[in-house]
Amino acid sequence: MQNSHGMHIMVDYTGFFPTVDNAADWMINLMNRVIDESTALRVHSHIEEFDGATSPPGFAAVVLLDESHLTAHCYSQKGWLSIDCFTCGSTDTAAIISAMEAAIKAASPSVKLEKYHSENRFIIG
């Protein structure tokens, strides 16, 4: 039997065309709020917007946690959005992803979950 001390959840969406003014700012604010409402400890957050000059238009966002991280990566013209959350200890990774998904669906009714994958991490025997 394997025991673990962490959980990593990765989700992929299509059809992410939110009805908000600035999707990148909205996303980092959502990520910070969801983390602050969880038992995780936010250490730092950052978002980088891409204008299409070097990379396709979109954004990459990260919230660094004492327990690990929450990230979002979006190709805005294609409507692709990937979220991943890795936490260790007693933090409820699934609750973080669930809160993110509820807000994403409210802001982008056309969004469709394509993949949900969870993996135990910090396997300890």
LOKE-57554 format. One record per residue: residue in one letter; chain; z, x, y of N, C-alpha, C in turn. Coordinates in steps of 0.02 Angstrom, whole numbers. Layout:
REM residues N
A / A / Z / X / Y / Z / X / Y / Z / X / Y .
...
REM end
This chain:
REM residues 125
M / A / 0 / 42 / -59 / 0 / 0 / 0 / 0 / 44 / 62 .
Q / A / -43 / 28 / 109 / -46 / 65 / 171 / -5 / 30 / 225 .
N / A / 34 / 68 / 260 / 69 / 42 / 319 / 35 / 71 / 380 .
S / A / 37 / 34 / 434 / 7 / 60 / 495 / 54 / 49 / 554 .
H / A / 41 / 86 / 606 / 81 / 82 / 667 / 38 / 63 / 726 .
G / A / -23 / 39 / 712 / -68 / 21 / 767 / -123 / -26 / 744 .
M / A / -155 / -57 / 794 / -211 / -103 / 780 / -265 / -90 / 831 .
H / A / -327 / -90 / 808 / -386 / -80 / 851 / -432 / -139 / 839 .
I / A / -446 / -176 / 893 / -491 / -234 / 888 / -551 / -222 / 934 .
M / A / -610 / -233 / 906 / -673 / -225 / 944 / -712 / -290 / 941 .
V / A / -735 / -314 / 998 / -774 / -375 / 1001 / -838 / -364 / 1041 .
D / A / -891 / -395 / 1020 / -956 / -391 / 1054 / -979 / -462 / 1071 .
Y / A / -1003 / -469 / 1133 / -1028 / -533 / 1157 / -1099 / -526 / 1183 .
T / A / -1136 / -581 / 1179 / -1200 / -588 / 1214 / -1194 / -648 / 1260 .
G / A / -1240 / -655 / 1306 / -1240 / -712 / 1351 / -1186 / -708 / 1404 .
F / A / -1162 / -648 / 1420 / -1111 / -640 / 1472 / -1144 / -638 / 1541 .
F / A / -1147 / -696 / 1571 / -1174 / -704 / 1638 / -1123 / -744 / 1678 .
P / A / -1070 / -711 / 1701 / -1014 / -747 / 1732 / -1032 / -779 / 1798 .
T / A / -995 / -832 / 1813 / -1005 / -870 / 1875 / -958 / -845 / 1930 .
V / A / -944 / -781 / 1931 / -900 / -750 / 1982 / -943 / -707 / 2027 .
D / A / -917 / -692 / 2087 / -955 / -653 / 2136 / -969 / -582 / 2113 .
N / A / -918 / -547 / 2090 / -926 / -477 / 2069 / -896 / -469 / 2000 .
A / A / -938 / -467 / 1949 / -914 / -466 / 1880 / -871 / -405 / 1865 .
A / A / -888 / -347 / 1894 / -849 / -287 / 1881 / -778 / -293 / 1909 .
D / A / -772 / -313 / 1971 / -705 / -322 / 2000 / -666 / -376 / 1963 .
W / A / -700 / -430 / 1947 / -667 / -484 / 1909 / -641 / -458 / 1843 .
M / A / -681 / -417 / 1808 / -661 / -392 / 1742 / -600 / -346 / 1747 .
I / A / -599 / -299 / 1793 / -542 / -253 / 1796 / -479 / -291 / 1817 .
N / A / -487 / -340 / 1861 / -429 / -381 / 1879 / -403 / -421 / 1820 .
L / A / -449 / -449 / 1781 / -430 / -485 / 1720 / -394 / -438 / 1672 .
M / A / -422 / -381 / 1660 / -392 / -333 / 1613 / -322 / -314 / 1635 .
N / A / -313 / -299 / 1699 / -246 / -281 / 1724 / -198 / -339 / 1716 .
R / A / -220 / -400 / 1731 / -176 / -459 / 1726 / -156 / -471 / 1653 .
V / A / -205 / -468 / 1608 / -190 / -480 / 1537 / -140 / -429 / 1511 .
I / A / -150 / -366 / 1529 / -103 / -314 / 1507 / -35 / -325 / 1538 .
D / A / -33 / -339 / 1602 / 32 / -349 / 1636 / 70 / -409 / 1608 .
E / A / 34 / -458 / 1580 / 66 / -517 / 1550 / 84 / -505 / 1477 .
S / A / 65 / -448 / 1449 / 82 / -431 / 1380 / 143 / -385 / 1379 .
T / A / 159 / -361 / 1320 / 214 / -312 / 1316 / 190 / -240 / 1324 .
A / A / 125 / -231 / 1333 / 97 / -164 / 1342 / 115 / -137 / 1412 .
L / A / 117 / -72 / 1418 / 132 / -39 / 1481 / 68 / -7 / 1509 .
R / A / 46 / -33 / 1567 / -14 / -7 / 1600 / 4 / 59 / 1634 .
V / A / -36 / 111 / 1621 / -26 / 177 / 1651 / -76 / 188 / 1708 .
H / A / -138 / 167 / 1697 / -191 / 179 / 1746 / -249 / 132 / 1730 .
S / A / -288 / 114 / 1781 / -349 / 76 / 1768 / -404 / 100 / 1814 .
H / A / -465 / 94 / 1790 / -524 / 117 / 1828 / -585 / 77 / 1805 .
I / A / -628 / 65 / 1854 / -693 / 34 / 1837 / -747 / 74 / 1871 .
E / A / -802 / 82 / 1837 / -861 / 116 / 1864 / -919 / 68 / 1858 .
E / A / -949 / 52 / 1915 / -1008 / 8 / 1916 / -1071 / 50 / 1914 .
F / A / -1121 / 26 / 1878 / -1185 / 60 / 1871 / -1238 / 19 / 1905 .
D / A / -1276 / 50 / 1950 / -1325 / 13 / 1990 / -1395 / 15 / 1961 .
G / A / -1404 / 48 / 1905 / -1469 / 52 / 1874 / -1507 / 116 / 1890 .
A / A / -1482 / 156 / 1935 / -1517 / 218 / 1954 / -1516 / 268 / 1897 .
T / A / -1460 / 277 / 1864 / -1454 / 324 / 1808 / -1445 / 288 / 1742 .
S / A / -1401 / 239 / 1742 / -1387 / 198 / 1683 / -1409 / 127 / 1698 .
P / A / -1420 / 87 / 1646 / -1436 / 16 / 1659 / -1381 / -17 / 1701 .
P / A / -1398 / -68 / 1741 / -1348 / -102 / 1782 / -1292 / -130 / 1739 .
G / A / -1231 / -124 / 1764 / -1173 / -150 / 1729 / -1110 / -113 / 1750 .
F / A / -1063 / -108 / 1704 / -1000 / -74 / 1720 / -966 / -50 / 1656 .
A / A / -920 / -3 / 1666 / -874 / 18 / 1614 / -805 / 17 / 1645 .
A / A / -758 / -12 / 1609 / -690 / -19 / 1635 / -640 / 4 / 1582 .
V / A / -586 / 34 / 1605 / -534 / 56 / 1559 / -466 / 43 / 1590 .
V / A / -421 / 19 / 1548 / -350 / 15 / 1566 / -315 / 60 / 1515 .
L / A / -289 / 115 / 1540 / -252 / 162 / 1499 / -181 / 135 / 1489 .
L / A / -160 / 132 / 1427 / -94 / 105 / 1411 / -50 / 159 / 1383 .
D / A / 14 / 150 / 1390 / 62 / 193 / 1356 / 48 / 189 / 1281 .
E / A / 26 / 130 / 1258 / 12 / 117 / 1188 / -59 / 136 / 1167 .
S / A / -105 / 148 / 1212 / -173 / 172 / 1201 / -219 / 146 / 1255 .
H / A / -262 / 94 / 1241 / -312 / 74 / 1292 / -340 / 4 / 1281 .
L / A / -369 / -22 / 1336 / -411 / -82 / 1336 / -473 / -63 / 1375 .
T / A / -533 / -74 / 1346 / -594 / -57 / 1381 / -643 / -115 / 1380 .
A / A / -689 / -113 / 1429 / -744 / -162 / 1433 / -806 / -124 / 1455 .
H / A / -862 / -140 / 1424 / -926 / -108 / 1442 / -978 / -164 / 1444 .
C / A / -1015 / -167 / 1500 / -1062 / -222 / 1510 / -1130 / -197 / 1532 .
Y / A / -1182 / -223 / 1500 / -1251 / -217 / 1524 / -1267 / -283 / 1557 .
S / A / -1260 / -287 / 1623 / -1261 / -351 / 1658 / -1327 / -388 / 1654 .
Q / A / -1383 / -354 / 1657 / -1448 / -389 / 1655 / -1463 / -417 / 1585 .
K / A / -1435 / -386 / 1534 / -1445 / -409 / 1465 / -1392 / -460 / 1443 .
G / A / -1336 / -463 / 1480 / -1282 / -508 / 1461 / -1241 / -483 / 1403 .
W / A / -1241 / -417 / 1392 / -1203 / -388 / 1337 / -1135 / -366 / 1363 .
L / A / -1083 / -380 / 1325 / -1015 / -361 / 1342 / -978 / -340 / 1279 .
S / A / -948 / -281 / 1281 / -907 / -258 / 1226 / -836 / -245 / 1252 .
I / A / -787 / -267 / 1215 / -717 / -258 / 1232 / -684 / -224 / 1172 .
D / A / -641 / -175 / 1186 / -601 / -150 / 1131 / -530 / -137 / 1155 .
C / A / -483 / -148 / 1111 / -413 / -139 / 1127 / -380 / -104 / 1067 .
F / A / -346 / -50 / 1082 / -309 / -12 / 1031 / -238 / -5 / 1057 .
T / A / -191 / -30 / 1017 / -120 / -23 / 1035 / -81 / 0 / 974 .
C / A / -24 / 29 / 988 / 20 / 49 / 934 / 88 / 16 / 944 .
G / A / 129 / 20 / 893 / 195 / -10 / 898 / 191 / -85 / 890 .
S / A / 235 / -120 / 927 / 241 / -192 / 918 / 196 / -233 / 965 .
T / A / 156 / -200 / 1007 / 111 / -236 / 1052 / 62 / -278 / 1012 .
D / A / 52 / -340 / 1033 / 9 / -388 / 998 / -63 / -380 / 1023 .
T / A / -101 / -339 / 990 / -171 / -325 / 1009 / -213 / -389 / 1007 .
A / A / -203 / -429 / 956 / -242 / -491 / 949 / -229 / -539 / 1007 .
A / A / -167 / -542 / 1032 / -152 / -586 / 1089 / -187 / -561 / 1152 .
I / A / -192 / -496 / 1161 / -228 / -468 / 1218 / -301 / -488 / 1215 .
I / A / -332 / -478 / 1157 / -403 / -497 / 1148 / -412 / -572 / 1157 .
S / A / -367 / -611 / 1132 / -372 / -684 / 1138 / -368 / -706 / 1212 .
A / A / -324 / -676 / 1250 / -318 / -692 / 1321 / -381 / -671 / 1359 .
M / A / -408 / -613 / 1341 / -470 / -590 / 1372 / -526 / -640 / 1357 .
E / A / -532 / -660 / 1294 / -586 / -704 / 1273 / -582 / -772 / 1307 .
A / A / -522 / -799 / 1315 / -515 / -864 / 1348 / -541 / -862 / 1419 .
A / A / -523 / -809 / 1455 / -546 / -802 / 1525 / -621 / -788 / 1529 .
I / A / -646 / -748 / 1482 / -718 / -733 / 1481 / -758 / -797 / 1468 .
K / A / -736 / -838 / 1421 / -771 / -900 / 1406 / -769 / -948 / 1466 .
A / A / -713 / -949 / 1502 / -707 / -993 / 1560 / -754 / -970 / 1616 .
A / A / -762 / -905 / 1625 / -804 / -878 / 1679 / -878 / -875 / 1660 .
S / A / -892 / -876 / 1595 / -961 / -871 / 1572 / -972 / -918 / 1513 .
P / A / -984 / -982 / 1527 / -991 / -1031 / 1473 / -1046 / -1015 / 1422 .
S / A / -1094 / -974 / 1441 / -1149 / -956 / 1395 / -1131 / -900 / 1347 .
V / A / -1071 / -870 / 1354 / -1054 / -812 / 1314 / -1047 / -832 / 1240 .
K / A / -1068 / -786 / 1197 / -1065 / -798 / 1124 / -1034 / -737 / 1091 .
L / A / -984 / -748 / 1050 / -954 / -694 / 1011 / -1001 / -675 / 955 .
E / A / -1021 / -613 / 953 / -1067 / -588 / 901 / -1029 / -552 / 845 .
K / A / -976 / -516 / 864 / -939 / -478 / 814 / -866 / -471 / 835 .
Y / A / -822 / -478 / 786 / -750 / -466 / 794 / -729 / -422 / 737 .
H / A / -703 / -364 / 753 / -683 / -317 / 700 / -613 / -290 / 717 .
S / A / -569 / -294 / 668 / -502 / -265 / 678 / -490 / -212 / 624 .
E / A / -453 / -162 / 644 / -440 / -106 / 599 / -369 / -81 / 610 .
N / A / -331 / -74 / 555 / -265 / -43 / 561 / -274 / 30 / 579 .
R / A / -231 / 55 / 622 / -234 / 125 / 643 / -165 / 157 / 633 .
F / A / -162 / 222 / 642 / -102 / 261 / 627 / -76 / 242 / 558 .
I / A / -119 / 252 / 508 / -101 / 239 / 439 / -47 / 288 / 418 .
I / A / 7 / 262 / 392 / 65 / 306 / 378 / 87 / 302 / 305 .
G / A / 40 / 296 / 260 / 57 / 300 / 190 / 48 / 239 / 149 .
REM end
